[in-house]
Structure formats: structure tokens, C-alpha cells
Amino acid sequence: MKLTDELAKNYPLPDQYLIEIGRITTLWGTLEASLNIGIGKLAGFDSLSDPTSFILLAHSSFPQRLDILAALCVELSPHATHLQEYTGVITQLKAAQSKRNRYSHNSLYYDSSTGKCTINIGSARGKLKFESSNVTIAQIREVSEDIHLAILALHKLITQASYPPIWERGILKKS
């Protein structure tokens, strides 16, 4: 039997949770694309249609790209002093990555009898650790907000243009 529209509702979690996980995933893709474009611009690739920076970055890990961004900022900051603010932006990007990874690389389980969603996290770095805790939609949404703020910080670092968060712009429709 295949997942029909009816069976897919609330599977594997209630749709409200899935929407927020999807929001994290979509925003993360935007953040990574923004980082790649920013690195390309700082490296001197002015045209977005120039595939060179994409070729150089496509298979680099996120931490490697942050190292590249930092090196470019250090190198260019004597002539572009706004780039001296890069350490705070990189800290924000790393924090967003850590929060995103929490939901992207661990299991979520919904107990319909209690109405609670649980995240189960395991680690074997140095020693074996397990954590299990309840998670709310608001906690997941907070990760999306942090990713969005990191995108804005990165954009400001590269372009010097500052924008308020989307929820402060009055363009979101309330449902």
C-alpha cells in the first residue's frame, strides 16, 4: 500500500511539526546558498552565472566554507573594514548549524496518547551519551528564526545592507 493523501496526513509526525521541520530545511538551503554566493563575491566572482565559485564550493563541508569565509574576511578587511565583524557572524552561523543539526540528524517520535513529540539524541564521541526530551512546535520554530537571523547577518556582512527579520516587516499573512 502506498501513502495516499489521507494516509500521509500526520505521518510520521503531526503535520504542524512536519511544516516546521520543512521550514528548517528550506531556510538551511537558503543559508547555504547565501554563504556560497557570499564567498564567491568576496573571492571576486561578480557574476552569479559564473560557475567557478560553485565548482570550488559544491563539495566543501559547512565548516570548511566557514573557514573560507573567515580567511577571505581577514584578507580583505584592511580595505573593507565592515568585514572585521565576521567573527560574530560566524559564531551565529555555527549556532544555527548546531540547532539545525539537532532536528535534522536525530529521530523524532510522536505519542498520540500523550500528544507529545519526543526527540531522541545519541552520541558516541568520546563516550556514549543518550538524551530524550519532549519538543514543542515553538522550539522547532525557534530554530527557523535563528537560521533566518543568521542569513540576515551574513547578508549584512557581505553587502552592508541591513534588513529586519521577516516577522517584523509586516508582510507575513497570519493564518
N, C-alpha and C positions, 0 to 999 in steps of 0.2 A: 504494500500500500504506500502511495506517495503522499507527501504533505499537501493536502488540499488547502484552500484558503481558510476553511473552517478549522482544520487541524493545526494550521500554522499559527493561529491566534494564541498568544500567551505561551508559545513554545520557543525555546526551552525555559524562558522566564516570562513573566507578565510583560506585555508589550511596552508599558511605561519604562521598564528597566532596559529593554532592548533599544528603545529610542535613545536613551541617554548613552548607552554603550556605543551605539551607532554615531551619536554626536561626537563622542570622544574620538572615534576612529576617523571621522571626516575631518574634524579640526586638526588631528595629528597629521593627516596627509597634507593639509594646507600649511601647517607649520614646517614640515619637511621641505615642501616645495618652496616656501618662502626663504628658508635657510639656504637652499641650493641657489636660488636666484640671487640672494644677497651676497653669497660667496662669489658667484660669477661676476656680479657687478664690481665688488671690491677688487677682484682679480683682473679687472679691465675688460671683461667681455660685456660690451654695452648692449648688444642686440640680444633680445630674448630668443630670437630664432637661430642664434649661433649655437650649435650642438656641443661645442667644445667643453664648456663647463659641465654640462650634463654627463658627457662621456667620462670626465675626470671624477665626478662625484657619485655616479649612479650606484656603484658598489661599495662606497665608503659607509662605514657604520656611523650612527649618530654621534657617538663620542669622537670619532675621527673628524667629522665635519665641524664639531665644536672646536677642536684643536686647530683646524684650518682657519676658522673664523677668528679665533684668538690671535693666531700668528699674523693674519692679514691686518687686524686692528692694531697690533703692536707696531708692525712695519709702517703702516700708513698714518698712524696718529700724529706724528710730528707735523704733517701737512693737513690733516683732517682731525682737528682736536676733538670733535664730537665722538670720535671712535674710542677715546680714552674711557668712555663709560661702558666698555664692553664687558668688564668682569661682572657687573650686576646683571647684565642681560644674560650672560652665560649661566650664572647661578640660577636665574629664573627659568631658563630653558632646561637645565638639568633637573630642577624641581618638578617641572611639568612632565618631563620624561618619566621620572620616578613614579609620579602619581598615575600617569597613563599606564605604565607597565603593571602596576598593581591590578588593574582591571583587565588588561589585555593578555596577561600571562598567567592568570590563576583561574580557578574554577568558581563559578557562582551557582548556587543551588537555591531554589525557591520551595519553601514548605507551605503548601496551600492550606494546611490545617492550622498553621500559626499566622500565616500572612507575612512571614519574614523571609528575607533574602539573606543568604549567608555566603561569605567569601572564604575560601579555603586556600591558604598560602603555605607552601613548603619551600625550604631552602636547605641546601647541603654544602654551603660554602663555609669551610672550616669546621662546622658542626651541624648536626641535623636539628632543624627547627621547624615547628609547625604552628600555625596560627589559624584560628577560625573565629570569625566575628560577624555580627549582623551588619548589614549595609543598607542604607536608605537611598531612595532616588535622589534626595537632596545632596547626599555625599558624592554620588556619581556625577551629578550636575556640577558640583563644585570643581571637579577635575576639568570639565569642559571650560568653565570660566577661567581657570588658571592657564589652560592652553591658549585660550583666546587672548588673555593678557600678555602671555609670552610672545605671541605673534605680533601684538601691537608694540611691545618693547623692542623686538627685533627690527620691525619696520622703522621705528623711530631712530634706532641706532644707525641703520643703513641710509635712510633718506632724510633724517632730521624732521620728518613730518609726524606730528603727534595727533592721535585720534582717541576720543573717549571710547570706552567699551560699548559694544553694540547695544547693551541693555540701557545705556544712558543716552542713546541717540534718538529715542522715540520712534524708531522705525519698525520695531517688532510688534506684531499683532498679538494681542492676548487672546488665548483660546478659551 
